[in-house]
Amino acid sequence: MDENLHSPQRRLIELRIEHADLDSLIDRAVLEPQTDELVLRRLKKRRLMLRDQIASLEAQLEPPEPA
């Protein structure tokens, strides 16, 4: 059971949830006039990093298609 807590599939789900949360946070922050641009840039950078991690993990989990 402990194995499932650290499985790549679970990590992928966690990354997707965090990415969706950041999407929502960024969308709300853009609408607020007093949003700190530095904070917004950092959130967007974190979102991009998560997207790269998700893509990398998906590539590891999905078998390559035959040529």
ROKELO-921638 format. One record per residue: x negated, y, z of N, C-alpha, C in turn; residue number from 1; residue in three letters. Coordinates in steps of 0.001 Angstrom, whole numbers. Layout:
% ROKELO-921638
+---------+---------+---------+---------+---------+---------+---------+---------+---------+-----+------+
:      nX :      nY :      nZ :     caX :     caY :     caZ :      cX :      cY :      cZ : seq : type :
+---------+---------+---------+---------+---------+---------+---------+---------+---------+-----+------+
:       X :       Y :       Z :       X :       Y :       Z :       X :       Y :       Z : NUM :  ALA :
...
+---------+---------+---------+---------+---------+---------+---------+---------+---------+-----+------+
% end
This chain:
% ROKELO-921638
+---------+---------+---------+---------+---------+---------+---------+---------+---------+-----+------+
:      nX :      nY :      nZ :     caX :     caY :     caZ :      cX :      cY :      cZ : seq : type :
+---------+---------+---------+---------+---------+---------+---------+---------+---------+-----+------+
:    -822 :   -1196 :       0 :       0 :       0 :       0 :    -860 :    1251 :       0 :   1 :  MET :
:   -1953 :    1236 :     759 :   -2857 :    2380 :     804 :   -3439 :    2663 :    -576 :   2 :  ASP :
:   -3524 :    1610 :   -1378 :   -4047 :    1749 :   -2733 :   -3169 :    2676 :   -3572 :   3 :  GLU :
:   -1861 :    2632 :   -3368 :    -933 :    3474 :   -4119 :   -1084 :    4950 :   -3773 :   4 :  ASN :
:   -1537 :    5248 :   -2557 :   -1700 :    6640 :   -2142 :   -2811 :    7336 :   -2905 :   5 :  LEU :
:   -3751 :    6568 :   -3417 :   -4894 :    7148 :   -4112 :   -4976 :    6707 :   -5568 :   6 :  HIS :
:   -3875 :    6262 :   -6110 :   -3878 :    5781 :   -7484 :   -3949 :    6960 :   -8465 :   7 :  SER :
:   -4507 :    6741 :   -9632 :   -4562 :    7799 :  -10643 :   -3171 :    8295 :  -11051 :   8 :  PRO :
:   -2193 :    7396 :  -11073 :    -841 :    7792 :  -11433 :    -268 :    8779 :  -10408 :   9 :  GLN :
:    -524 :    8505 :   -9135 :     -43 :    9412 :   -8084 :    -748 :   10757 :   -8183 :  10 :  ARG :
:   -2046 :   10733 :   -8439 :   -2809 :   11980 :   -8585 :   -2261 :   12789 :   -9754 :  11 :  ARG :
:   -1906 :   12127 :  -10840 :   -1341 :   12806 :  -11997 :     -19 :   13492 :  -11630 :  12 :  LEU :
:     810 :   12820 :  -10886 :    2082 :   13404 :  -10445 :    1828 :   14631 :   -9568 :  13 :  ILE :
:     872 :   14512 :   -8650 :     551 :   15636 :   -7767 :      51 :   16845 :   -8560 :  14 :  GLU :
:    -796 :   16584 :   -9555 :   -1315 :   17674 :  -10386 :    -192 :   18340 :  -11185 :  15 :  LEU :
:     717 :   17532 :  -11714 :    1839 :   18093 :  -12477 :    2745 :   18946 :  -11592 :  16 :  ARG :
:    2967 :   18502 :  -10364 :    3787 :   19276 :   -9430 :    3104 :   20597 :   -9103 :  17 :  ILE :
:    1814 :   20537 :   -8815 :    1074 :   21768 :   -8496 :    1081 :   22727 :   -9690 :  18 :  GLU :
:     941 :   22188 :  -10902 :     961 :   23013 :  -12106 :    2327 :   23691 :  -12264 :  19 :  HIS :
:    3383 :   22937 :  -12046 :    4736 :   23505 :  -12147 :    4954 :   24579 :  -11090 :  20 :  ALA :
:    4467 :   24345 :   -9885 :    4581 :   25343 :   -8822 :    3842 :   26625 :   -9193 :  21 :  ASP :
:    2650 :   26475 :   -9742 :    1890 :   27651 :  -10167 :    2601 :   28388 :  -11299 :  22 :  LEU :
:    3179 :   27646 :  -12228 :    3953 :   28266 :  -13312 :    5042 :   29167 :  -12743 :  23 :  ASP :
:    5770 :   28628 :  -11795 :    6855 :   29376 :  -11176 :    6325 :   30608 :  -10439 :  24 :  SER :
:    5253 :   30430 :   -9692 :    4655 :   31531 :   -8942 :    4160 :   32640 :   -9868 :  25 :  LEU :
:    3523 :   32247 :  -10960 :    3012 :   33224 :  -11928 :    4165 :   33959 :  -12590 :  26 :  ILE :
:    5206 :   33237 :  -12958 :    6375 :   33882 :  -13578 :    6985 :   34934 :  -12664 :  27 :  ASP :
:    7099 :   34611 :  -11380 :    7652 :   35582 :  -10429 :    6702 :   36760 :  -10223 :  28 :  ARG :
:    5407 :   36487 :  -10162 :    4421 :   37540 :   -9917 :    4373 :   38533 :  -11072 :  29 :  ALA :
:    4557 :   38061 :  -12286 :    4525 :   38939 :  -13465 :    5672 :   39949 :  -13413 :  30 :  VAL :
:    6786 :   39540 :  -12846 :    7956 :   40420 :  -12787 :    7856 :   41486 :  -11703 :  31 :  LEU :
:    6965 :   41295 :  -10741 :    6835 :   42255 :   -9656 :    5834 :   43354 :  -10040 :  32 :  GLU :
:    6229 :   44618 :   -9901 :    5345 :   45718 :  -10314 :    4088 :   45854 :   -9455 :  33 :  PRO :
:    4126 :   45433 :   -8206 :    2978 :   45623 :   -7334 :    2028 :   44418 :   -7321 :  34 :  GLN :
:    2126 :   43535 :   -8295 :    1288 :   42346 :   -8351 :    -169 :   42733 :   -8569 :  35 :  THR :
:   -1028 :   42158 :   -7759 :   -2466 :   42360 :   -7870 :   -2971 :   41590 :   -9097 :  36 :  ASP :
:   -3581 :   42301 :  -10027 :   -4039 :   41671 :  -11272 :   -5116 :   40621 :  -11026 :  37 :  GLU :
:   -5972 :   40854 :  -10045 :   -7012 :   39883 :   -9737 :   -6397 :   38569 :   -9237 :  38 :  LEU :
:   -5407 :   38674 :   -8375 :   -4722 :   37487 :   -7870 :   -4029 :   36753 :   -9020 :  39 :  VAL :
:   -3402 :   37509 :   -9894 :   -2719 :   36905 :  -11041 :   -3705 :   36172 :  -11944 :  40 :  LEU :
:   -4858 :   36786 :  -12203 :   -5876 :   36126 :  -13029 :   -6368 :   34835 :  -12377 :  41 :  ARG :
:   -6538 :   34873 :  -11065 :   -6999 :   33667 :  -10361 :   -5957 :   32564 :  -10420 :  42 :  ARG :
:   -4695 :   32922 :  -10291 :   -3629 :   31928 :  -10399 :   -3610 :   31303 :  -11794 :  43 :  LEU :
:   -3764 :   32137 :  -12808 :   -3765 :   31628 :  -14187 :   -4972 :   30734 :  -14444 :  44 :  LYS :
:   -6117 :   31104 :  -13868 :   -7313 :   30289 :  -14035 :   -7131 :   28931 :  -13365 :  45 :  LYS :
:   -6522 :   28935 :  -12183 :   -6247 :   27678 :  -11470 :   -5277 :   26817 :  -12278 :  46 :  ARG :
:   -4288 :   27446 :  -12880 :   -3308 :   26718 :  -13695 :   -3995 :   26063 :  -14893 :  47 :  ARG :
:   -4908 :   26784 :  -15534 :   -5647 :   26221 :  -16667 :   -6524 :   25046 :  -16229 :  48 :  LEU :
:   -7145 :   25190 :  -15069 :   -7978 :   24116 :  -14546 :   -7130 :   22865 :  -14281 :  49 :  MET :
:   -5945 :   23080 :  -13730 :   -5038 :   21951 :  -13486 :   -4624 :   21295 :  -14794 :  50 :  LEU :
:   -4339 :   22120 :  -15801 :   -3939 :   21570 :  -17103 :   -5053 :   20697 :  -17679 :  51 :  ARG :
:   -6309 :   21146 :  -17541 :   -7444 :   20361 :  -18020 :   -7577 :   19051 :  -17246 :  52 :  ASP :
:   -7372 :   19109 :  -15936 :   -7445 :   17891 :  -15118 :   -6336 :   16922 :  -15502 :  53 :  GLN :
:   -5153 :   17441 :  -15758 :   -4026 :   16600 :  -16170 :   -4335 :   15923 :  -17495 :  54 :  ILE :
:   -4834 :   16686 :  -18451 :   -5156 :   16120 :  -19766 :   -6240 :   15050 :  -19656 :  55 :  ALA :
:   -7234 :   15299 :  -18831 :   -8314 :   14331 :  -18642 :   -7798 :   13048 :  -18007 :  56 :  SER :
:   -6977 :   13189 :  -17004 :   -6419 :   12018 :  -16325 :   -5481 :   11239 :  -17250 :  57 :  LEU :
:   -4683 :   11952 :  -18031 :   -3804 :   11280 :  -18993 :   -4619 :   10498 :  -20015 :  58 :  GLU :
:   -5725 :   11069 :  -20463 :   -6570 :   10387 :  -21429 :   -7174 :    9113 :  -20836 :  59 :  ALA :
:   -7479 :    9144 :  -19543 :   -8029 :    7954 :  -18874 :   -6964 :    6878 :  -18707 :  60 :  GLN :
:   -5733 :    7292 :  -18451 :   -4675 :    6329 :  -18167 :   -4060 :    5727 :  -19419 :  61 :  LEU :
:   -4047 :    6475 :  -20502 :   -3452 :    5981 :  -21734 :   -4517 :    5295 :  -22577 :  62 :  GLU :
:   -4232 :    4094 :  -23008 :   -5231 :    3399 :  -23852 :   -5363 :    4101 :  -25206 :  63 :  PRO :
:   -6560 :    4122 :  -25757 :   -6748 :    4754 :  -27061 :   -5990 :    4005 :  -28145 :  64 :  PRO :
:   -5462 :    4760 :  -29076 :   -4730 :    4134 :  -30192 :   -5728 :    3570 :  -31194 :  65 :  GLU :
:   -5402 :    2430 :  -31759 :   -6314 :    1852 :  -32760 :   -6383 :    2735 :  -34003 :  66 :  PRO :
:   -7552 :    2738 :  -34577 :   -7761 :    3581 :  -35769 :   -7123 :    2987 :  -36984 :  67 :  ALA :
+---------+---------+---------+---------+---------+---------+---------+---------+---------+-----+------+
% end
